Amino acid sequence: MRKVFLYILCALLLAACQRESQPKKPQLVIEGWIESGDYPHVAITTSLPVVMGQQITTPDLVEHVAREAVVTVSDGEKTVQLEGAINLGVFPPYYFTTTQMKGEVGKTYSLRVEYQDYVATAQTTIPQPVPIEKLYVDEIKDGLATVKCGFTDPPEPGNYYKLFTKTLGEDADYVATVLGLVSDEDLNGYTELVIYASQRFMDVWGQPNVREYDVLRVKLCTMDKTSFDFWSAFDKTVLGTAFNLRVEGSAYDSIIDGAKGYWVGYGVDEVKQIKVELND
């Protein structure tokens, strides 16, 4: 999930490339989520100033990881302080978590981050999950597969979904799929979505790029409307940038007071796994 950090960082870097004599104060960037049945995860960094022609290296970015931040999460009954942990398989390589609290369906979770003179707060709710009923390979052509995920949208309005995948042996963490964000305004009962894996370097844009013989884990996550609106604006901005389109009125950069980024609760019923090959 935290590959999103790179997009947010790029947006902040572009915003920093302005012809001003006075440098701007760095901004706090937060990526946080809590799933039903799992612990909270929060990654925190600060933006860095950009000078035209200056090369930015990975060590430069790592220096802006906010390791000394104080991070707490409350479920309305108890408040837990998260502890820092290292994970070199993702970027940023440092995040905050706890084993003292797991996400529960229906609960609201409040996040508070204190770092230097920054204070950031946010709230999110974990909605009822919707199970994956069917996961299958529909077609394989030229080594690329069309994988479909089937589920039934409940009749009550106000349901929002996001697909994540993890290719075993390649992805260290779950990655949001391309075109994997939908609301029940576009659904009616049983629905099947094509799973587009995360866009890989040099892939043809917009094709189902799950590869034959991949072992794929799939999560169908539900979320509240605030989270859906954030991801919807974010996706429009990223796709617009990819196709050189101008996106008007995008406010994807934050749903957190006092920082850029997101704090999202996900309802997850069960992770499904599939080996990408056709069955006779």
Secondary structure, 3 states (H helix, E strand, C coil): CCCHHHHHHHHHHHHHCCCCCCCCCCCEEEEEEEEECCCCEEEEEECCCCCCCCCCCHHHHHCCECCCCEEEEECCCCEEECEEEECCCCCCCEEEECCCCCECCCCEEEEEEEECCEEEEEEEECCCCCCCCEEEEEEEECCEEEEEEEEECCCCCCCEEEEEEEECCCCCCCEEEEEEEEEHHHCCCEEEEEEECCCCCCCCCCCCCEECCCEEEEEEEEECHHHHHHHHHHHHHHHHHHCCCCCCCCCCCECCECCEEEEEEEEECCCEEEECCCCC
